[in-house]
Amino acid sequence: MIGLGRMGGNMVLRLLRGGHRVVAYDPFAEAVQKVVKEGATGVASIKELVSRLNKPRAVWMMVPAGAFPLAPGAAFWRAIACRAEE
């Protein structure tokens, strides 16, 4: 999970309660520590997050509306796919 604000942090807690393994990143260390106390694996960078996930990887991003500078819809997903290949 990238983004541990109100929605992302609560989603991590729900996933943990459901028995899922969660690797969590947020630019604010306090947010990461909060979910680590509940059982998530905290990381300090997106690169570390990716290295902790087995292939095929699934990454869930919860960022504030308008925080990601891409157009909605198909263009958004094409851009994400291109970045994933990097």
VMD Tcl script that draws the C-alpha trace (Angstrom):
set ca {
  {0.00 0.00 0.00}
  {1.31 3.40 -0.94}
  {-0.36 6.19 1.00}
  {-1.39 5.67 4.61}
  {-3.69 8.62 5.15}
  {-7.26 8.26 6.34}
  {-8.37 5.92 3.55}
  {-5.11 4.05 2.93}
  {-4.38 3.52 6.62}
  {-7.86 2.16 7.25}
  {-7.65 -0.10 4.21}
  {-4.38 -1.56 5.55}
  {-6.09 -2.33 8.86}
  {-9.00 -4.05 7.05}
  {-6.60 -6.10 4.93}
  {-4.61 -7.15 8.00}
  {-7.80 -8.18 9.81}
  {-8.67 -10.25 6.74}
  {-5.41 -12.17 7.03}
  {-3.53 -10.44 4.21}
  {0.15 -9.59 4.24}
  {0.63 -5.84 3.74}
  {3.81 -3.93 2.88}
  {3.19 -0.25 3.59}
  {4.86 3.00 2.50}
  {4.11 6.63 3.22}
  {6.40 9.68 3.07}
  {5.49 10.32 6.72}
  {7.26 7.82 8.99}
  {4.62 8.25 11.73}
  {1.95 6.86 9.40}
  {4.12 3.84 8.60}
  {4.81 3.16 12.28}
  {1.10 3.24 13.05}
  {0.33 0.35 10.68}
  {3.52 -1.54 11.64}
  {2.16 -1.67 15.21}
  {-0.91 -3.41 13.77}
  {1.12 -6.03 11.87}
  {2.04 -4.50 8.50}
  {5.58 -4.53 7.13}
  {6.77 -0.94 6.95}
  {9.24 0.33 4.37}
  {11.05 3.63 3.91}
  {10.89 3.88 0.10}
  {8.90 2.74 -2.89}
  {11.96 0.86 -4.14}
  {12.06 -1.08 -0.86}
  {8.32 -1.74 -1.10}
  {8.74 -3.28 -4.56}
  {11.67 -5.41 -3.37}
  {9.53 -6.86 -0.55}
  {6.78 -8.08 -2.89}
  {6.77 -11.40 -4.72}
  {6.01 -11.48 -8.44}
  {3.45 -10.91 -9.74}
  {3.25 -7.75 -7.64}
  {0.11 -5.87 -6.70}
  {0.49 -2.31 -5.44}
  {-2.44 -0.28 -4.16}
  {-2.00 3.50 -4.15}
  {-4.20 5.75 -2.03}
  {-3.25 9.34 -2.76}
  {-5.21 12.58 -2.34}
  {-7.46 13.57 -5.25}
  {-5.50 15.52 -7.82}
  {-2.14 14.49 -6.36}
  {-1.23 12.32 -9.34}
  {-0.58 14.50 -12.40}
  {-2.15 12.25 -15.03}
  {-5.44 12.33 -16.87}
  {-8.10 9.94 -15.57}
  {-9.09 6.78 -17.36}
  {-7.09 4.78 -19.89}
  {-4.27 7.32 -20.14}
  {-3.71 6.97 -16.40}
  {-3.40 3.20 -16.55}
  {-1.14 3.26 -19.61}
  {1.20 5.64 -17.79}
  {1.22 3.40 -14.71}
  {1.97 0.34 -16.83}
  {4.89 2.15 -18.50}
  {6.31 3.15 -15.12}
  {5.93 -0.40 -13.83}
  {8.18 -1.65 -16.62}
  {10.91 0.78 -15.55}
}
mol new
graphics top color blue
foreach p $ca { graphics top sphere $p radius 0.5 }
foreach p [lrange $ca 0 end-1] q [lrange $ca 1 end] { graphics top cylinder $p $q radius 0.2 }
display resetview
